[in-house]
């Protein structure tokens, strides 16, 4: 008799989808912030490992090198985070949700970037 017969179907498919590594992450990192950090580290590691499979010529076409690949991936992730933050700031300013006294200064700072 299967133990999965009593578990709701969505939980069974989620467990199969995440696998053992996903279960480990949920158990070890119970709070959401820690789990999100762990997911980001895991994803960056997987991206770096996938790019390491490419040869030097292929990496050069992408603007990377085997020598600095890990640093390049970290830099790419930091740049993506910064651009997402800037996009959020721009949307906040455009929507007129800025009620600070120095709203003009923040608009100029975001526009300068």
C-alpha positions in Angstrom: 0.0 0.0 0.0 1.4 3.4 -1.0 1.8 6.2 1.6 1.0 8.7 -1.1 -2.6 7.6 -1.2 -3.6 9.7 1.8 -1.6 12.8 0.7 -3.4 15.4 -1.5 -2.4 15.2 -5.1 -0.8 18.7 -5.3 1.5 17.8 -2.5 2.6 14.7 -4.2 3.4 16.4 -7.5 5.2 19.3 -5.7 7.4 16.8 -3.8 8.3 15.0 -7.1 8.9 18.3 -8.8 11.2 19.8 -6.1 12.9 16.5 -5.4 15.2 15.7 -2.5 17.1 19.0 -2.8 13.9 21.1 -2.6 12.8 19.1 0.5 16.2 19.7 2.1 16.0 23.4 1.4 12.5 23.7 2.9 13.5 21.7 6.0 16.8 23.4 6.7 15.6 26.9 5.9 12.3 27.2 7.6 12.0 31.0 7.5 11.2 32.5 4.1 14.2 34.9 3.9 16.7 32.2 4.6 15.0 29.9 2.1 15.0 32.6 -0.6 18.8 33.2 -0.1 19.4 29.5 -0.3 17.4 29.2 -3.5 19.4 32.1 -5.1 22.7 30.5 -4.1 21.6 27.2 -5.5 20.4 28.8 -8.8 23.7 30.7 -9.2 25.6 27.5 -8.6 23.5 25.6 -11.2 23.9 28.5 -13.7 27.7 28.5 -13.2 27.9 24.7 -13.6 25.9 24.9 -16.8 28.1 27.5 -18.2 31.2 25.6 -17.2 30.1 22.9 -19.7 30.7 25.3 -22.6 34.2 25.6 -24.1 36.2 28.8 -24.0 35.2 29.9 -27.5 31.5 29.6 -26.6 32.0 31.5 -23.4 33.9 34.2 -25.2 30.9 34.7 -27.5 28.8 35.4 -24.3 31.4 37.7 -22.9 32.6 35.3 -20.2 35.8 33.3 -19.5 36.4 30.1 -17.6 38.9 32.0 -15.4 36.4 34.5 -14.1 33.1 32.7 -14.7 31.9 32.5 -11.0 32.6 36.2 -10.5 30.9 37.1 -13.8 27.7 35.2 -12.8 27.7 36.9 -9.4 28.1 40.3 -11.2 25.3 39.4 -13.6 23.0 38.5 -10.7 23.9 41.7 -8.8 23.2 43.8 -11.9 19.8 42.1 -12.4 18.9 42.8 -8.8 20.0 46.5 -9.2 17.9 46.9 -12.4 14.9 45.3 -10.7 15.3 47.7 -7.8 15.6 50.7 -10.3 12.5 49.5 -12.1 10.6 49.4 -8.9 11.7 52.9 -8.0 10.8 54.3 -11.4 7.3 52.7 -11.2 6.9 54.1 -7.7 7.8 57.6 -8.9 5.6 57.4 -12.0 2.6 56.3 -10.0 3.1 59.4 -7.8 3.3 57.3 -4.6 6.3 59.3 -3.3 5.1 61.5 -0.4 8.6 62.3 1.0 9.7 65.9 1.4 12.8 65.2 -0.7 10.8 63.6 -3.6 12.6 65.9 -6.1 16.0 64.7 -5.0 15.0 61.0 -5.3 13.6 61.6 -8.7 16.8 63.2 -9.9 18.9 60.4 -8.3 16.9 57.7 -10.1 16.9 59.6 -13.4 20.7 60.0 -13.2 21.2 56.3 -13.1 
